[in-house]
Amino acid sequence: MIETDMGGVIEGWEDRFTLWAHVRYLRGSEAVMQARLVSKAPVIITVRQSAQSVGITSEWRAVVGGVIFDLKEDPRPSEDGGFFEMLAEA
């Protein structure tokens, strides 16, 4: 958010950094089917753990291949600890 000189607030997005990511579309569960009925696509986004990726929060969004994903949770470490995984919706 940016505050204007007249006291108003402008909300927007800015790019923080670029990382390689793997996007896995979720399939099959009742919640996933319900999300598809309202044109949402739940996914798990996986990124390598780094100094940049440690700062990601659920308030952010990710753009992968021109598709905008809203993050629904803070990143959690993968089983091997080298990656972060986060739930998102397109």
RODO-2510 file (C-alpha; in nm, 4 decimals, decimal comma):
residues 90
     n   res          X          Y          Z
     1     m     0,0000     0,0000     0,0000
     2     i     0,1215     0,3469    -0,0856
     3     e    -0,0017     0,6596     0,0907
     4     t    -0,0692     0,9576    -0,1353
     5     d     0,0082     1,3198    -0,0471
     6     m    -0,3650     1,3825     0,0097
     7     g    -0,4000     1,1066     0,2718
     8     g    -0,5448     0,8398     0,0447
     9     v    -0,4088     0,4899     0,0066
    10     i    -0,3302     0,3163    -0,3211
    11     e    -0,3141    -0,0617    -0,3073
    12     g    -0,1161    -0,2597    -0,5600
    13     w     0,1370    -0,5355    -0,6137
    14     e     0,5084    -0,5156    -0,6815
    15     d     0,7480    -0,7900    -0,7840
    16     r     0,9808    -0,8920    -0,5004
    17     f     1,1900    -1,1604    -0,6711
    18     t     1,1816    -1,4425    -0,9258
    19     l     1,2255    -1,8095    -0,8372
    20     w     1,1805    -2,1411    -1,0129
    21     a     0,8648    -2,3106    -0,8890
    22     h     0,6749    -2,6351    -0,9361
    23     v     0,2956    -2,6084    -0,9544
    24     r     0,0899    -2,9213    -0,8769
    25     y    -0,2836    -2,8920    -0,9424
    26     l    -0,4921    -3,0705    -0,6800
    27     r    -0,7478    -3,3222    -0,8000
    28     g    -1,0226    -3,5425    -0,6694
    29     s    -1,1272    -3,4259    -0,3231
    30     e    -1,4699    -3,2812    -0,2510
    31     a    -1,3199    -2,9418    -0,1614
    32     v    -1,1310    -2,9325    -0,4929
    33     m    -1,4457    -3,0168    -0,6894
    34     q    -1,6353    -2,7436    -0,5046
    35     a    -1,3606    -2,4902    -0,5829
    36     r    -1,3804    -2,5769    -0,9513
    37     l    -1,7521    -2,4981    -0,9528
    38     v    -1,6642    -2,1363    -0,8687
    39     s    -1,3780    -2,1269    -1,1234
    40     k    -1,0920    -2,1621    -0,8758
    41     a    -0,7990    -2,3983    -0,9206
    42     p    -0,6299    -2,5042    -0,5949
    43     v    -0,2601    -2,5879    -0,6316
    44     i     0,0491    -2,6639    -0,4264
    45     i     0,3407    -2,4382    -0,5220
    46     t     0,6870    -2,5685    -0,4321
    47     v     0,9960    -2,3455    -0,4248
    48     r     1,3521    -2,4109    -0,3134
    49     q     1,4307    -2,2889     0,0393
    50     s     1,6441    -1,9731     0,0183
    51     a     1,6983    -1,6386     0,1872
    52     q     1,4305    -1,4909    -0,0390
    53     s     1,1699    -1,7653    -0,0014
    54     v     1,1891    -1,7523     0,3806
    55     g     1,0109    -1,4131     0,3684
    56     i     0,7042    -1,5356     0,1742
    57     t     0,3732    -1,5001     0,3627
    58     s     0,0092    -1,5849     0,2924
    59     e    -0,0544    -1,2178     0,2084
    60     w     0,1516    -1,2499    -0,1084
    61     r     0,0598    -1,3769    -0,4508
    62     a     0,2591    -1,5702    -0,7077
    63     v     0,2613    -1,5317    -1,0842
    64     v     0,3565    -1,8503    -1,2689
    65     g     0,3422    -1,8547    -1,6475
    66     g     0,1094    -1,5548    -1,6520
    67     v    -0,1373    -1,7166    -1,4085
    68     i    -0,1922    -1,5298    -1,0807
    69     f    -0,2150    -1,7445    -0,7672
    70     d    -0,3307    -1,6093    -0,4288
    71     l    -0,1403    -1,7794    -0,1464
    72     k    -0,3764    -1,9332     0,1095
    73     e    -0,1190    -2,0298     0,3735
    74     d     0,2318    -1,9490     0,4863
    75     p     0,4964    -2,1757     0,3316
    76     r     0,5713    -2,4960     0,5201
    77     p     0,8914    -2,7000     0,4872
    78     s     0,8753    -3,0092     0,2670
    79     e     0,9524    -3,3526     0,4092
    80     d     1,3193    -3,3327     0,3068
    81     g     1,3523    -2,9726     0,4331
    82     g     1,5058    -2,8313     0,1155
    83     f     1,1857    -2,6821    -0,0219
    84     f     0,8823    -2,4810     0,0853
    85     e     0,5300    -2,5840    -0,0117
    86     m     0,2258    -2,3568    -0,0022
    87     l    -0,1416    -2,3885    -0,0893
    88     a    -0,2634    -2,1361    -0,3467
    89     e    -0,5633    -2,0711    -0,5729
    90     a    -0,5750    -1,9410    -0,9286
***
